[in-house]
Amino acid sequence: MVRLDVITTRGGDGGRTSLGDGTRVAKDSLRIEAIGAVDEANAAIGLLRLHTAGLPEDGMLARIQNDLFDLGADLCVPGDGAAEEGARLRMADSQCARLEAEVGAMNAALPPLRSFILPGGTPAAAHAHLARTTARRAERVVVALMAAEPVNAAALRYLNRLSDHLFVLSRVLNAGGDVLWVPGAARG
């Protein structure tokens, strides 16, 4: 159980913060950027959920929000988790597999794509697209972090699957009313 009695600690006033293992790092480090990008993706999904309350898809999004907290916990402790064997909360391949299964189930009920889709349509679909692009940015930051330090590979796989999930979910939420790209349509 997490217990937070003090929120304002002043520990970050000098531009540094603590990781989960107690290491102090600059607030603009790649690891903190990655954690922040995952947090932003989670917040975007929170906004999306304002439009999915009462829908079956809302349960998926609630699980995803919890997964993203797991992902933040994974990223806040340096290392790839390989030698830890359960000592720390790390992303698991089962979380990626669940996203893949949900994508497959949602996509099976949709007509095939014959064009690229523009972000938009219903308010729920538009928010799903915003969450998707935020998840893609988090993925790019995690890729940059992985080039500099060891990171659990399942973290990156999860973000990659998540953007796919949110794309297909946007199509479901548009209920067949996808906004299709018309190449050259804005030319005069």
C-alpha positions, 0 to 999 in steps of 0.5 A: 500500500502506498501512503503519501502524507507529505506532498510538498517536500522541497526536494526538487527545488534545485532541479533534481529529483529522486528515482525509485532506488534513491538515486538523485538525477536532474529533472531534465534527464532522459529517464525523467523525460520518459517517466513524464511522457508516460505520465502525459499519456496516462493523463490523455487516456484519463481525458479519453475516459470522460467520453467512454464512461459506461462503454465496454472499452472503458474497462480496457482503458482503466487497465491501461492506466494502471499499466502505465503506472506500472510502466512509470514504476519500471522506469523510475528504477534504472536497469533492465530488470533482468537480474532482479527476479521480482525484486522490482515492479517491471513491465511484463510480456503478459501486459503486451499480450493483453493489448495485442489480444484486445487490438485483434478483437477490436480490429476483427469487427472493423471494415478494412482500411482503404485510406489513412485516417485523420484524427477526429470524428466523435469526441471520444475518437478524437481523444483516442487519437490524442492519447495515441500521439502522446503514447507515440511520443513516450515511445520515442523518449523511451527509445532515446533512453534505451540508447543511453541506459539499460531499460526493460525491453517490455516497456518499449514493446508495451508503448508500441502496442498501446499506440496500436490499441488506441488507433484501433480504439479510435476507429471503434469509437467512430462507429464506422465514421472514420475521417479519411485522408483525401490526398491533395484535397486542400490544393487550390 
